[in-house]
Amino acid sequence: MIKNTLSILNGIGEKLEKKLWGSGIISWNDFIDSPDLKFISPCKKRMFDDFLISALQELDRSNSVYFSTNLKRREHWRLYNTFKPEAVCLDIETNGLMPDNGGYVTLIGIYDGFDYRCLVHGANLTPENLNSEISGYKYLITFYGAIFDIPFLKRSMPEIKFDIPHFDICFGSKRLGFKGGLKKLEAELGIKRHEAVSGMDGYDAVKLWEHAKRGSKEALELLKIYNMEDTVNLFKIAEIIYNGLRLQTGIDEYLQCKNH
């Protein structure tokens, strides 16, 4: 999908992108190989060509950071299929307060499609450990993380680095007409939770942490299961939302027309 994303060019929105697709300019290579485009000036065309040549080189190098800054944030979902093998899902739990009012992260869940790991406050949750955990990945998946999780982490631990593309499936799902939070979305998509934490919400997670602080190992284990479900399910949802957003663009119809 990313090589079909002509809206990566400054000044080209989704409308003009579809106009280009409709004229047979489906990919970056198509754009570069077209000697002239009626609705783009020769000067701008040369600039765009240079940019796309650079983008192709960075894509060959698998440099996701390049696209984090050069692709509009709302379009980071288009990178999902490219960087899926090196993607990481992240979800945090907190004590229910904001950082400037005594709030802190109680637990961070990390899942890469194979292994779930968690960092716990007072045990192994440090900026160094978190940076180490996420440093090997090239793509971030969260639910509402652009508004809550990532800003909260950055305020709590300024040393944390998040410079990779970020697919916030909350906003992707809204573009597809879904409403509500993660639990409601899971239910609508038929994704079931571990029975031990079915029906629990963020308030329950705060209460579990309170019990864990008082020494309850059972509460801490339940909190980990709750967070694991929040984190692991993100990959399943990301796949569905990505496919829905791709379908919404109509790119496959344009590709089919061109191939015929």
Legacy VTK file of the C-alpha trace (Angstrom):
# vtk DataFile Version 3.0
C-alpha trace
ASCII
DATASET POLYDATA
POINTS 260 float
0.000 0.000 0.000
2.796 2.425 0.786
4.148 2.397 -2.792
0.646 3.380 -3.958
0.551 6.280 -1.518
0.959 9.348 -3.709
-0.431 11.510 -0.911
3.026 11.241 0.662
3.883 14.122 -1.681
3.440 17.560 -0.145
0.346 19.156 -1.674
-1.273 15.940 -2.879
-4.294 14.894 -0.841
-6.515 11.856 -1.122
-8.648 13.522 -3.823
-5.728 14.193 -6.168
-4.244 10.819 -5.277
-7.403 9.115 -6.572
-7.334 11.297 -9.668
-3.785 10.083 -10.333
-4.784 6.464 -9.680
-7.688 6.910 -12.105
-5.293 8.132 -14.800
-3.146 5.017 -14.420
-0.522 6.480 -12.061
-0.901 3.783 -9.412
2.544 3.651 -7.851
5.623 5.743 -7.092
7.378 4.171 -10.088
4.430 5.021 -12.345
4.662 8.631 -11.188
8.428 8.839 -11.734
8.172 7.172 -15.170
5.423 9.509 -16.418
7.145 12.214 -18.479
4.521 14.818 -17.720
1.287 15.176 -15.786
-1.241 17.790 -16.898
-2.270 18.919 -13.418
1.289 19.083 -11.963
3.802 21.681 -13.154
7.133 20.418 -14.621
9.073 22.098 -11.793
6.950 20.452 -9.106
7.059 17.141 -10.972
10.879 17.138 -10.840
10.779 17.869 -7.093
8.228 15.115 -6.533
10.295 12.658 -8.608
13.390 13.360 -6.487
11.391 12.863 -3.313
9.911 9.550 -4.482
13.320 8.268 -5.596
14.587 8.997 -2.067
11.500 7.363 -0.545
12.089 4.198 -2.603
15.709 4.087 -1.418
14.657 4.488 2.233
12.025 1.793 1.781
14.688 -0.558 0.381
16.740 0.187 3.497
13.675 -0.564 5.631
14.086 2.856 7.246
10.735 3.287 8.971
11.861 6.422 10.845
12.051 8.233 7.496
8.349 7.572 6.912
7.434 8.541 10.457
8.331 12.138 9.585
7.603 12.185 5.841
4.167 10.561 5.824
1.119 12.290 7.309
0.365 10.780 10.704
-3.194 9.864 9.763
-1.742 7.786 6.911
0.754 5.773 8.982
-1.686 2.857 8.736
-0.567 2.465 5.099
2.794 1.168 6.330
1.249 -1.712 8.274
1.794 -4.464 5.710
5.340 -3.295 4.987
6.518 -3.240 8.593
4.175 -5.826 10.139
7.025 -8.348 10.709
8.864 -5.714 12.757
5.856 -4.161 14.496
5.182 -3.954 18.215
1.913 -3.442 20.096
2.030 -1.396 23.285
-0.491 -0.679 26.028
-0.049 0.932 29.426
-1.898 0.749 32.742
-1.750 3.633 35.221
-2.738 4.352 38.809
-5.674 6.423 37.559
-4.070 9.854 37.970
-2.318 12.137 35.476
1.486 12.608 35.688
1.244 16.171 37.031
-1.080 14.991 39.782
0.776 11.975 41.170
0.024 9.696 38.250
2.437 7.035 37.054
2.560 3.998 34.790
1.929 0.803 36.717
2.499 -1.691 33.914
3.450 -1.660 30.223
2.519 -4.503 27.909
4.575 -5.183 24.775
3.651 -7.728 22.094
5.318 -8.390 18.733
3.031 -11.068 17.348
4.958 -13.852 19.083
5.897 -12.874 22.639
4.117 -10.823 25.279
6.324 -9.083 27.819
5.461 -6.657 30.564
7.340 -4.089 32.592
6.030 -3.505 36.103
6.409 -0.413 38.277
8.823 -1.017 41.123
10.289 -4.103 39.455
11.619 -3.803 35.899
9.837 -0.705 34.570
12.583 1.839 33.816
13.188 4.175 30.849
16.278 2.139 29.969
14.361 -1.148 29.921
11.514 0.315 27.873
13.894 1.860 25.330
15.699 -1.471 25.126
12.422 -3.365 24.608
11.154 -1.185 21.754
14.461 -0.276 20.094
14.448 -3.304 17.800
11.050 -2.539 16.259
10.124 -0.379 13.291
6.384 0.145 13.695
4.140 0.890 16.680
0.525 -0.206 17.135
-1.700 1.166 19.913
-5.328 1.932 20.663
-5.742 5.640 21.481
-2.020 5.669 22.211
-1.393 8.868 20.248
-3.614 10.723 22.742
-3.055 8.796 25.976
-0.338 6.129 26.217
2.525 7.841 24.375
2.015 11.372 25.815
1.642 9.832 29.304
4.897 7.893 28.884
6.741 10.922 27.537
5.586 13.066 30.472
6.453 10.362 32.980
9.764 9.365 31.388
11.158 12.067 29.061
14.058 9.767 28.130
11.712 7.481 26.148
12.132 7.629 22.372
9.219 7.065 20.015
10.381 7.923 16.508
8.846 5.077 14.485
5.552 5.223 12.531
2.501 4.799 14.730
-0.742 3.082 13.718
-3.344 4.193 16.255
-6.171 1.795 15.488
-8.636 3.872 17.524
-8.644 6.555 14.828
-8.437 4.004 12.029
-11.561 2.296 13.366
-13.423 5.617 13.574
-12.694 6.234 9.880
-14.471 2.930 9.221
-17.514 3.985 11.255
-16.806 2.128 14.501
-17.582 3.934 17.751
-16.541 3.451 21.350
-13.496 2.051 23.087
-11.325 -1.020 22.705
-13.652 -3.434 24.521
-16.639 -2.422 22.391
-14.580 -2.740 19.217
-13.391 -6.216 20.234
-16.998 -7.278 20.811
-18.101 -5.935 17.416
-15.238 -7.760 15.710
-15.948 -11.001 17.574
-12.675 -10.991 19.510
-13.080 -12.709 22.875
-11.066 -12.047 26.046
-9.631 -14.425 28.624
-12.555 -15.384 30.879
-10.621 -14.258 33.984
-10.735 -10.620 32.813
-13.856 -10.613 30.640
-15.949 -7.557 31.511
-13.140 -5.737 33.311
-12.268 -2.147 32.420
-9.663 0.525 33.206
-11.174 1.253 36.610
-10.791 -2.407 37.563
-7.146 -2.245 36.449
-6.542 0.678 38.838
-8.161 -1.259 41.710
-6.082 -4.342 40.911
-2.931 -2.236 41.143
-4.017 -0.953 44.550
-4.325 -4.545 45.757
-1.016 -5.495 44.121
0.724 -2.628 45.947
-0.514 -4.098 49.207
1.181 -7.370 48.342
-1.488 -9.328 46.479
0.283 -11.551 43.938
-3.094 -12.705 42.627
-4.106 -9.105 41.835
-0.842 -8.459 40.014
-1.214 -11.636 37.934
-4.779 -10.670 37.039
-3.615 -7.187 36.056
-0.988 -8.752 33.795
-3.640 -10.931 32.136
-5.869 -7.894 31.664
-3.028 -5.941 30.075
-1.981 -8.918 27.954
-5.469 -9.083 26.465
-5.391 -5.325 25.769
-2.000 -5.641 24.067
-2.199 -8.953 22.197
-5.621 -8.165 20.725
-4.215 -5.034 19.082
-2.521 -7.118 16.386
-5.768 -8.904 15.487
-7.629 -5.602 15.292
-4.850 -3.832 13.354
-5.099 -6.470 10.601
-8.860 -5.969 10.302
-8.684 -2.156 10.391
-5.819 -2.058 7.880
-7.783 -4.217 5.425
-10.878 -2.056 5.937
-8.977 1.188 5.358
-7.274 -0.246 2.285
-10.652 -1.292 0.883
-11.990 2.187 1.638
-9.313 3.816 -0.559
-10.422 1.786 -3.595
-6.805 1.041 -4.539
-7.528 -2.602 -5.412
-10.146 -1.537 -7.978
-7.644 0.841 -9.595
-5.011 -1.909 -9.641
-7.470 -4.336 -11.202
-8.407 -1.826 -13.912
-4.764 -1.207 -14.736
-3.980 -4.928 -14.963
-6.801 -5.378 -17.442
LINES 1 261
260 0 1 2 3 4 5 6 7 8 9 10 11 12 13 14 15 16 17 18 19 20 21 22 23 24 25 26 27 28 29 30 31 32 33 34 35 36 37 38 39 40 41 42 43 44 45 46 47 48 49 50 51 52 53 54 55 56 57 58 59 60 61 62 63 64 65 66 67 68 69 70 71 72 73 74 75 76 77 78 79 80 81 82 83 84 85 86 87 88 89 90 91 92 93 94 95 96 97 98 99 100 101 102 103 104 105 106 107 108 109 110 111 112 113 114 115 116 117 118 119 120 121 122 123 124 125 126 127 128 129 130 131 132 133 134 135 136 137 138 139 140 141 142 143 144 145 146 147 148 149 150 151 152 153 154 155 156 157 158 159 160 161 162 163 164 165 166 167 168 169 170 171 172 173 174 175 176 177 178 179 180 181 182 183 184 185 186 187 188 189 190 191 192 193 194 195 196 197 198 199 200 201 202 203 204 205 206 207 208 209 210 211 212 213 214 215 216 217 218 219 220 221 222 223 224 225 226 227 228 229 230 231 232 233 234 235 236 237 238 239 240 241 242 243 244 245 246 247 248 249 250 251 252 253 254 255 256 257 258 259
